[in-house]
């Protein structure tokens, strides 16, 4: 048993060495990255890559334009509105909203001026009635001073009398219109 104890005692003293996988991965990654980036840079700067990219772009643009034209033709024949149609309707709606806002503003402005004028007219009418009442009071006091009976009107206003010349003119008008 002493031999077994010595074997177990020596095992902890021996250090086991494990490789550091993270450091190994970093080293491989950076070496590969540099190699790949150099290879890609060289390939991108070649004439063949430029020709290939140009031909791919031309093919893409040709297919895109053909697809767009086909879609526009389909939308023209179908009942579904296109983006152009919707944009046109949206522009018309915006223009209509602007006109409605202008009309609303004009109505508001005109109503405001009408109400101001009505208030002024009511004030003027009120002042006129007050002045008429003052004139009546003064006429009553003048009539009282002159000893006129209160039932008789102090001032009588009558319509102008028609003269013979006015009668002739009215008769001539009636004959021409009749």
C-alpha positions in Angstrom: 0.0 0.0 0.0 2.8 2.3 0.5 3.6 2.0 -3.2 0.1 3.0 -4.1 0.3 6.0 -1.8 3.5 7.1 -3.5 1.9 6.8 -7.0 -1.1 8.9 -5.9 1.2 11.4 -4.2 3.3 11.9 -7.3 0.3 12.4 -9.6 -0.7 15.8 -8.1 2.9 16.9 -8.4 3.0 16.3 -12.1 1.5 19.2 -14.1 -0.7 18.3 -17.0 -0.4 20.7 -19.9 -3.6 21.3 -22.0 -3.5 23.4 -25.2 -5.2 26.8 -25.1 -7.9 26.5 -27.8 -8.9 30.1 -27.7 -5.4 31.3 -28.4 -5.0 28.7 -31.1 -8.3 29.7 -32.7 -7.3 33.4 -32.7 -4.0 32.7 -34.3 -5.6 30.6 -37.1 -8.4 33.2 -37.6 -6.0 36.1 -38.0 -3.7 34.2 -40.4 -6.7 33.1 -42.5 -8.3 36.5 -42.5 -5.2 38.2 -43.8 -4.8 35.5 -46.5 -8.4 35.7 -47.6 -8.5 39.5 -47.6 -5.5 39.6 -49.8 -7.0 37.1 -52.2 -10.3 38.9 -52.3 -8.6 42.3 -52.9 -6.6 40.8 -55.8 -9.7 39.2 -57.3 -11.8 42.4 -57.0 -9.1 44.4 -58.8 -9.0 42.1 -61.8 -10.6 42.9 -65.1 -12.6 39.6 -65.1 -14.4 40.6 -61.9 -15.2 44.0 -63.3 -16.6 42.5 -66.5 -18.6 39.9 -64.5 -20.1 42.6 -62.3 -21.0 44.8 -65.3 -22.7 41.9 -67.1 -24.6 41.0 -63.9 -25.7 44.6 -63.4 -26.9 44.8 -67.0 -28.8 41.5 -66.7 -30.4 42.7 -63.4 -31.4 46.1 -64.8 -32.9 44.5 -68.0 -34.9 42.0 -66.0 -36.0 44.7 -63.5 -37.2 47.0 -66.3 -39.0 44.2 -68.1 -40.7 43.2 -64.8 -41.7 46.8 -64.1 -43.2 47.2 -67.6 -45.1 43.9 -67.3 -46.4 44.9 -63.9 -47.5 48.3 -65.2 -49.3 46.7 -68.1 -51.0 44.2 -65.8 -52.1 47.0 -63.4 -53.4 49.1 -66.4 -55.7 46.2 -67.5 -56.8 45.2 -64.0 -59.1 46.9 -61.6 -56.4 47.3 -59.0 -55.0 50.9 -58.7 -51.3 51.5 -59.2 -49.0 53.6 -57.1 -49.4 56.4 -59.6 -53.2 56.2 -59.3 -53.0 56.3 -55.6 -50.5 59.1 -55.6 -52.8 61.1 -58.0 -55.8 60.6 -55.8 -53.8 61.6 -52.7 -52.7 64.8 -54.4 -56.3 65.6 -55.3 -57.4 64.9 -51.7 -54.7 67.2 -50.4 -55.7 70.0 -52.8 -59.4 69.5 -51.9 -58.5 69.8 -48.2 -56.6 73.0 -48.8 -59.6 74.4 -50.7 -61.9 73.4 -47.9 -59.6 75.0 -45.3 -59.6 78.2 -47.4 -63.4 78.2 -47.7 -63.7 77.6 -43.9 -61.4 80.5 -43.2 -63.3 82.8 -45.5 -66.7 81.8 -44.0 -65.3 82.3 -40.5 -64.0 85.8 -41.6 -67.2 86.8 -43.2 -69.4 85.6 -40.3 -67.2 87.5 -38.0 -67.6 90.7 -40.0 -71.4 90.1 -40.3 -71.8 89.7 -36.6 -69.7 92.8 -36.0 -71.9 94.7 -38.4 -75.1 93.4 -36.8 -73.9 94.5 -33.4 -73.0 97.9 -34.7 -76.5 98.1 -36.4 -78.2 97.1 -33.2 -76.2 99.7 -31.2 -77.0 102.4 -33.8 -80.7 101.4 -33.7 -80.7 101.6 -29.9 -79.1 105.1 -30.0 -81.6 106.2 -32.7 -84.5 105.1 -30.6 -83.1 106.9 -27.6 -82.7 110.0 -29.7 -86.2 109.7 -31.0 -87.5 109.3 -27.4 -85.5 112.5 -26.4 -87.0 114.4 -29.4 -90.5 113.2 -28.4 -89.9 114.4 -24.8 -88.7 117.7 -26.0 -91.7 118.0 -28.4 -94.0 117.1 -25.5 -92.4 119.8 -23.3 -92.7 122.4 -26.2 -96.3 121.3 -26.7 -96.9 121.7 -22.9 -95.3 125.2 -23.0 -97.5 126.2 -26.0 -100.6 124.6 -24.3 -101.3 122.1 -27.1 -103.4 119.1 -26.3 -101.4 115.9 -25.8 -103.7 113.9 -28.1 -102.9 116.0 -31.2 -99.7 115.1 -33.0 -97.2 117.9 -32.9 -95.6 116.9 -36.2 -97.5 115.1 -39.0 -95.5 113.3 -41.7 -97.4 112.4 -44.9 -96.5 111.0 -48.3 -95.9 113.5 -51.1 -98.9 114.3 -53.2 -98.9 113.2 -56.8 -99.1 116.0 -59.3 -100.7 115.9 -62.7 -97.3 115.4 -64.5 -96.6 112.3 -62.3 -100.0 110.9 -63.2 -99.3 111.4 -66.9 -95.9 109.7 -66.7 -97.4 106.7 -64.8 -100.2 106.4 -67.4 -97.6 106.5 -70.2 -95.6 103.7 -68.6 -98.6 101.5 -68.1 -99.6 101.9 -71.8 -96.1 101.0 -73.1 -95.7 97.9 -70.8 -99.3 96.8 -71.4 
